[in-house]
Amino acid sequence: MLAALTLGNAQARVIEDATMERPEGQRHYLVQQPDSSNGSKRPLVILLHGHGASAAQLMGKTAFGGYRSDAWPMLAQREGIVLMAPQGLVASDGKAAWNDCKADSTTNPASDDTAFISALIDTAIARYNADPGRIYVYGGSNGGTMAYRLGIELGARLAAIAAQSALMPANSLCPAPRHPLPVWISHGTDDKIAPYGGGKLGSWMLKGRGAGLGAEESVAVWRKLAGLPDAADVYRFPHLQPGDDTAATRYTWGQDPAGLQVVFVKVDGGGHVHASKTESLPWLLGKLVGDMNHDLDTEQEVWAFFKDKRAAAHP
């Protein structure tokens, strides 16, 4: 079932509110298609929200803690991307979440979210002319850990994944990844919810989230699987705002933008939040999640990483 909502911002954007029947019940997702329909196949980016967040927030329809952003929908409109944002199911703590492989999480839903996302990909290919060779997944926090799970279980279907403020599970229900993939990861060193060095996840608001490997350990899992060397190309982002107490550095393993690469953006002093050159968090939300970096735009960096990648089965 589909319902359309038109949002303004520079140009009109139409976001479809859709549902799909699954064994666990009705699942909801949002879709934004590019304005142009010239018949050519289009890249698909799937956005996965964090624990307690929503698809509507990622698509700029609603705010989270007073913060609202339509950065991903605006980028998708400009770049001709099919954008899909599925909604996680409500878990035992009353918050929407993903079943992200953590064996020690007591607040994950029991849903088969991998099968749900796979069905969404089928829908995008059949209904929205998505390119089977250009399927990308980006997630933040719990959504980022779900992106890791999709990399393990749907790796052959995906061209690349990206995870922001997310750690690989320390105690996993899933096997170790076996399919090398291009992976983009970003993490703040002052993240109090998903600690940079690993360990127990969560905050006073988020209990029972299990434990994760450290951020650098999480990166190493994918780098070693890809057979990439230990040495990385290092780029320090220019510091743009004098009042910004964070600093960002990008580490890249793999030389070919169209090939197998792993990228890690380390945000010194950064919290449990993406980066933006122009946006800022409301005071209270900043206190809860930590400092936002203003030297880069996360969605721009992720898309620059995604755009030349193709799934191995669709070179």
Secondary structure as UniProt FT lines:
FT   STRAND          2..7
FT   STRAND          13..22
FT   TURN            23..24
FT   STRAND          25..32
FT   STRAND          42..48
FT   TURN            51..52
FT   HELIX           55..58
FT   TURN            59..60
FT   TURN            65..66
FT   HELIX           71..79
FT   STRAND          82..86
FT   STRAND          89..90
FT   TURN            92..93
FT   STRAND          96..97
FT   TURN            103..104
FT   HELIX           113..127
FT   STRAND          130..140
FT   HELIX           142..153
FT   HELIX           155..157
FT   STRAND          160..164
FT   STRAND          183..188
FT   TURN            189..190
FT   TURN            196..197
FT   STRAND          199..200
FT   STRAND          211..212
FT   HELIX           215..225
FT   TURN            226..227
FT   STRAND          233..236
FT   TURN            242..243
FT   STRAND          247..253
FT   TURN            257..258
FT   STRAND          262..268
FT   HELIX           283..289
FT   HELIX           298..306
FT   TURN            307..308
FT   TURN            312..313
//
